[in-house]
Structures are given as structure tokens and as C-alpha cells.
Amino acid sequence: MDGDPLKRRLLIYFSFGHLANDWAPCSIWLIAPAIGVAMDLSPGEVGVLIGVASAGAALGYLPAGVLSDRVTRRGWLLLATFWWVAIGYVVASFAPGFWTVALLFALAGLGDAAWHPIASGVLVQALPKRRAHALGIHAMGGTFAEVLGPLLVGFLLSYVDWRTALQISALPAAIMGLVFLRIAGAVPAGPQHSFSRHDVSGLWRIWTSRRGLALTAMISVYNMALMAVLAMSPLFLQQVHSFSPLETGIAFSIMLLAGALAQPAIGRLSDGIGRKPVFLAGNGLAVLACLGVALSSAPLPALIALIVTVGALYSIRSAVLAAAVEFAGGREGTTLGLTFALLDGVGALGAVLAGWVGNVDLHYAFVLAAGMAASAAGLALPVAFGAAGPAEKEAEAAPQSSI
């Protein structure tokens, strides 16, 4: 890519690193229902389990993004994330109860969370003219983890309990922790920004401007819709349409494969025509498909509608990340850390709310997700995408005072 062998090699390693780090966290989509069966949990409690794990892990995004913009040896930070994930999820597999599992999932997920802004920050700095395309390729690694992780867990749960399935799911991170020793030293050094009160006030002014708040709300509600669909789909397929764990794993993998294959192409499309049309189209299609899930009484139409829903929402994720970077301007790692925190932190409310609604009827969870996707599109309509203007960056004129 861009004629630079090192950049191409980094993109390949980073994509596989993304897959390895995301493997165990992505397996939770299928492990959570199995924990629900083992611990006799309601749909609402399963939603809370997923929500706590996601929101807790999101606490790692912003600190990791700040580190990405400050330290030079970013490759070694990335290497450490693999071991945090591998050890963390193995420890979580021995948890005795509901809240212990949820909190240990959140703690283990901090390592996976840290990977994203650091790796994404390296890529958008190395490929400034093809940001969304590079992020789309990198995202494919994570999405293939979403595809293959649940598929393997669905198979494993036919033979072993959720604890053993989780331990096996931690193996890819441990393996990549060894492989990445070869690439850690070749990761480009960070820009070595000092983090000052000027930086804090500048970022605060940008993201609390009228347009910044609108983008924040748009990003958060968009991922609430996605999290609601992902959290309730396995339960919906098993409880409403009587899918086995293996059939659920296969179905869930097909759903996410649609988004994985589309991400680079949609990212490149947004590089050409703009982020906003892509965001509106993705959410609009998801609204119709979510309603199709809620109204379908037979398994095949419901599955097709789920595939379209997840594909539409997942495929635009790289465009959302690129839009956030372009709005903030510079500080790529910090901006991506903030964006990931919004996506998975605030977005976790989608899983919790969908679980509560699912206690009444799981069909209603998808009506709620449709409403969230429609709200995200509605929030985006009046917003101008692109770099923050002079008024939004006013705080950057203030004198620097290092912390």
C-alpha cells in the first residue's frame, strides 16, 4: 500500500493482531447465553453482562489513545495487549458468579480496548490519504474474529462448558503475543506530543461545540443500535427460533461476515463520496432490516433480515472512525481512543436496554434497535462532517501549560 513494503507489512500484522486480540471478547456473544443457561439468567441479565463487559473495557480506550500520541515505542505497548487479553480471559473462566464474571470480563477487555486506538493511530498516521480504507482493512481482522470466534464457540459448546470454551478462545492472543515479538520493534515511533492543559482544553472545546456534541450523540446512538442487535441476536435465534448453539454460531458468523467483507469497500467509498452519505445509507437500511427481524415469524426471513442489519451497521464503522479523526484534526490516537470509548462505552447501553425490553418480548428488542438506528441517522442529517472550524478550535489559541 502506497508503495511502501513496511506499511503493507504493518497492515497485515495489525490485521492479524486485531483478529487475535478480539477473538476472546468476540466469543462472549455466544458465551454469554451459555453463562445465562448455566446461571439461570434472564435476557435482561445477559444484556447487563454484555453491557458491563463492554462499558468496563471501554475505560481503556482513551488512556491508550493518549499514550499512542505520547510514547515512541508503541510496538511494545501493542505486544503487551496480547498477554493482558490471554491471561485476563483465562482468569475470568474461573469466576464463580454473575458479577464476578462481568467484572473480570471488563478487566480482561481493557487489554483488547488498548489495542484499538494505538494500532489505528499508527495506521492513520502512516496512510493519511487512505485512512478509511486502511481502517477498513484493519477492521476486517476484528470482524473476522467476530465471525470465527462465535463459530468455534458454537461448536465447542456442543461438547464442553462455557469455561473451557473461553479458555480455548484466549489462545489466539497468546499465540500472537509470541509472533508479534518480530514486529514490535518495527512499529513507527509515536509523534511524542506533550499532553498539556492546552491540549485538554482544545479537545474539550472541539468535542463540546455544537457540532462536536451532535457527532458524539450520533456515534453513540449508532453503536447502541449495533450493540442491541448483537447482544440479543443469539438469544433471539435460540429462544424464538430454536437454533442450537452450533446453528447460532454459524448464523452469527454469517451475519458478521457480511459486514467484514463490506468494510474496506465502504471505507473506500466514503473516502470518495464523503462520510455522511455512507452513514445515512447504512443506518437507513438497518432500520428497515431491524423491523423485518421483529416482524418475521419464520427462521429464514428473520436470519436474512439479521444479516442485512448487521452488515449495514458494521460496514460503516471505518467511515465513522475516519469522520471523528477528520473532525478533531491531529491527535489521531487520542481522538480514536475517545471515539472507541463512545462506541463501546456509551454504546453498551444498547445491550442493556435491549435486554430489558427483551424480558417482555425479544421481538421488541429489534424494534428498539430500529429506533436507535433511525435516531442516529436523524442526528446526522443536520450535521456538517469534516474538520472542526476556527470557532470550534478557539481554545487552541490559548498559551500552552504543560501538566
N, C-alpha and C positions, 0 to 999 in steps of 0.2 A: 504494500500500500504506500502511495506517494513515492515509490521507487526506493524506499529505504528498507533494506533487509532487517535491520534491528527493529523497526516499527512493526513490520509484518510478524516477526518472531514474538515480539511482546504481545501483540494482539492475539496470537494463537495461544501462548502460555496463559494470558489473562483470561481468555475464554474458558480454557480447561480449569484454571484456578477458580473461576466463578462457579463452574459446574460442581467442583469438588466441595467448595465451602457451602454451597446452597443445598447439597444433597440431603443432609440430615434435616435441616429446617424445613425443606420442601416435603420430606416424608411425613411430617407432622399432620399434613392434611388428611392422610389415611390413618395415621397412628392415633390421632385424637378420637375418631369414632370408636376405635378398638379400646382405647382407655375408657371411653364412655360406657361401653358394654361391660368391661371388667369392673368398673367402679360404680355402675348403675347411675350414670349421669343423664340429665335431661338435655335436649337440644340447646337450651339456654346456657347450661353449664359447659357444654362442649364449645359454644361460641365464646364464652368467657375464657376458657382455657387457651383457645387460639388467640383471642384478643390480648390477654395478659402476656403471652409469649411474644407476640409481635410488638406490642407497645413497650415492653421492657427492653427488648433487643434494640428498639429504635433509639434508646438513650445513647447508644454507641456511635451513631452516625455523625452528629455534629462535632464531638471531640476528635473523632478520626479525621473529619474533613479539615479541622483547624491544624491538626498535626501534619496532614498532607501538604498544607501550604507553608509549613514552618521547617520541617526536617529535610535533610538531604538524603538519608539512607532509607528511602521509602520501601525498597525491596525487602528489607529485613522486617519492617512492620507488617508487610503483606505475608511474609513467611510465618510470623507469629500467629496470625489469624487462623491458620490451618490447625495448629496444635490446640488453640483455645477451643475451637469447634469440636475437634475429635475428642478431647478429654472431657469437655463440658457435657456433651450428649451421652457419653458413656456413664458419667456420674448421674445424670438425670434418669437413666434407665433403672437405677436402683431406688428411686424415690418411692416412699411408702404411701403417699396420699395425694389428693387432688391439688391442694395449694402448693405442696412441695414440688410436685411435677411442674406446675405452672411457673413457679419462681425459678426453678432450675432451668427450664426451657428458656426463660427470659435471659438468665445469666449466660447460658451457653450461646445464645443467639447474639450476644454482644460481639463475639469474635467474627461471626458472619457479617454483622452490620458494619464493622470497621473496614472490612474488605472493600465495600462498595464505593464510598467516596474517595478512598485512596486510589484504587485501581481506575475508577472512572476519571478522576482528576488527572492522572498520568496520561490517559488516552486523549482527553480533550485538549490538553496542552500539547501533546505530540502531533495531533491531527486537527488543528484549529479550523481548517476549511471543510472537514468532513466529520464534524462532531456527531451528528445524529446517526450517520451511517456506522461510525466506529462504535458508538454506544449500542447500536442495534446488534452488531456482531458480538460484542461483549455480552450483551443481554441474552443472546441465544444460549450461552453456556449455562446461565442461571435457569433459563426456561427449559432447557433440556434436562436439567436437574429436576425441575417440576414435573417433567414428563416421565423420566426414567425412575426417579426416586419412588413416587407413588406406585408405579408399575411393579417394581421389585417388592415393595412393602405389601401390595395386594397379594402377590404370590406367596411371600413369606408368612403372612398372617393365616394362610391356609394350613400351615404346619407348625408355627411357633407363636409364642405370645408377643405382645407389643414390646416388651422389654428386650427380648433377643432381636427383634426386627430393628429396634432403634440402635442397638449396639452394632449391628451389621451396617446400618446406614451411616455410621460415623467413620467407617473405613476409608471412603474416598478422600476425606480431608486429611487423614493420617498419611495416606499414600502420596498425596500432592505435597504434603509437608516435607517429604523426602525429596521429591522431584524438584521442588522449587528452590532447593539449595543451589541448583545450577544457574538459575536465572536471577536470583535476588540481587546479586552484585551488579547486574547489567541494567537494572531499572533506573531510568534517568533521575538525577537528583532533583529535589524539590526547589522551588524558587526562593526559599529561605526568607519569606516575608516575616518581619517582626509583627507581632499582634499588639496593636496599640488601642488606646481609647478612641482615637480617630477611626480605626477600622471598625470597632464595635458600633460607634455612633453612625458611621457611614452605612453599614449593613442594616442597622436598625431603621435609619431613615428610609432607605430604599424599600425594605420589606414592610414597613408600616405606612408607606404612602398609600394613597387611594388605590392605585393600580397594583401595588405590591400586596395589599390585603386581598384584593379581588383575585389575584393569581394564587395566593395562599389558600383561599377558600376553594377555588376551582380545583387545585391539585389535591387538596384533602378530600373533597367530596367525590372526586373521580375515583380515588383509590378506596374510599369507603364502599363504593358500588362494587369494585372488583373484589375486595375482601369479603363482602357479604356473599357474593356468588361462590367464591372458592370455599368459604367456610361451610356453607350449607349444602353444596352440591353432593359430597359423598353421603351425608345423612339422607338427603332427598332421594338419591338413587337407591340406597339400601332400604330405607323405611317406606317410601312411597311406591317404588317400582321393583322392590325385592331383588336387587342386584346382590351378588355375593361379593366378599372383599376383593377377590381377583377380578371379577367383572367391573367392580367400581374402580379399581386401579387402572384397568385398561381404558375405561371410559374417560376417567380423569386425565390420563396421559394424552388421549386423543384431543381432548379439549385444549390442553395447553400446547400441544404440538402445533395447532393452528396458529396460535399467537407467536410461537417461536419461529416458525418459518416465515411469518409475515414481517417480523420486526425490522430486519435490515432493509427490506424493500420500502416499508412505510417510513422508516427513518430517512432513507434517501429521498423519497417523495417529499417529505416535509422540508428537506434541505432545499428542494427546488421550488415548491409552491407555497411554502410557509407552514408554520406550526398550527395556526388557528384552524384552517380548513380541515386538516387531518384530525385535530382534536374534536371538532364538532361532528365530523362524519363518524368517527369511532364511537362516540357516546350516543349519537342518534341511532346507529344500528344496534347498539347494546340495549337501548330502551325497548325497541321492537322485539328483539330476541328474548329479553327477560320476560316480557309479557307473554311471549309464546311459551316459555317454560311454565309459567304459572297457569296458563290455560290448557296445556296439553294433558290429556288423560292417559295417553299410551306412551310406553317407554321410548320408542324410536323418535317420534316428533319432539319429545322432551329432550332427548340426548342431542338431536340436531340443533335445537334452539340453544342448548348449553354450549355447544361447540362454537356457534356463531357469537354468542355473548362473550365468552372468554377470549376468543380470537380477536374480536373487535376491541375489547378493552386492553388486552395485553399488547397488541401490535402497536399501539400509540405511545407506549411508555417511554421509549427513547426520545420521541418528539417532545414529550412533557419535560424530560430532564434537560434536553437541549434548550428549550424555551426558558427554563429557570436560569441556566448559565448565561444565556444571552441577555436576559433582563438585568441580572446583577452586574455583569461585566467583571472579568478578572476573578480572583479568589475562587478558582474553579472547585478546588477540594472542599472549601468551607461551604460554598453555595450548594454543591451536590450533597454534602452532609446534611445541611438544613432541609433540602428537598426530600432526601430519603427519609429523614425523621418525620416530615409531614406525611409522606406516602404511607409509611408503615406504622407510625405512632398514632397520629390522628385517624388515619385510615383504619386502624384496628377497631375503632368504634363501629365500623360497618359490620364486622363479625359479631360483636356483642349484640348490637341492635337486631341483626338478622336472627340470631339465636333466640332472643326474647320473643320476637314475632313468630319464630318457628315453633315455640312452645304451644302456640294456638293452632297453627297450621303451617307446614313447611312451604306450601304454595305461596303464602303471604310474604315469605322472606324474599321471593323474587319480584313481587310487586314493589316491595320496599327498595330493592336494588335498582329497579327500573326508575323509580322516583329519584334516587340518588344520581344516576347517570343523566337523567333529564335536568336535574338541578345543576350538575357540573357544566353541561352544555349551556344552560341559561346564564350561568355566571360568566362563561367565556364570551358570550355574544357581544357585550358592550366593551370588552377589554381589548386594548391595542397591545399586541405582542411586540417583542423587540426590546432593545436596550432601554434602560431607565434614562429619563430625560434629565436636564440640568437641575430642575427643581427637586426631583426625587433624589438627586445626588448632592444636594446642598451641603450636607454635613461633611462631605469630603473636603470642603474648603477650610475646615477648621484646623488649627495647628495640631500637629501630632504630639502625643504624650505617651510614651511607652509605659506599659504595665510591667 
